[in-house]
């Protein structure tokens, strides 16, 4: 087995890439929820009255 080349060492491990994907997905979901929350509260208040 040959030693890893610098190109191989620079490529992130599949697990590392998967963790980044999950983190960015959760960030997107949280950002969308925060963006929608004021509209949800306005609609809920309008329905209540």
N, C-alpha and C positions, 0 to 999 in steps of 0.2 A: 504494500500500500504506500503510495507516495505521500509526502508531507503536504499539508494544505497550502495552496498558492495564495498570494495576497488577495486575488479576486474572490476566492472562496471565503476567506476570512472576512471580507467586507460585506458579503451577502448575509442579511439577517437570517437567523434560524426560522424555520416554519412556525414554531411555537411563538416566537417573538412577533412575527408578522400577524399571527392570529390574535395575539393579545392587543396589538395596535388596532386591528380591525374592530374588536369588541369594544375597546375604549372609545374609539371614534364613533361607533354606532350608538353607544350609550350617551355620549355627548350630544349627538344629533337628536336623539329621542328627548333628552332633558331640555335641550334648547327649543325644540318644537313645543313641548308642553308649556314651557315658560312663555312662549310667544302666544299660545292659544288661551292661556289662563285668563287674561283680562276680558277677552271676548266671551268666554264661558261664564264668567261671573256677571257680566252685563246682561247676557241672555237670561241667566237664572234670576237676576233681580227683576228684569222686565216681566218674566212669567209669574213671579210672585205677586206683583201688584195688579 
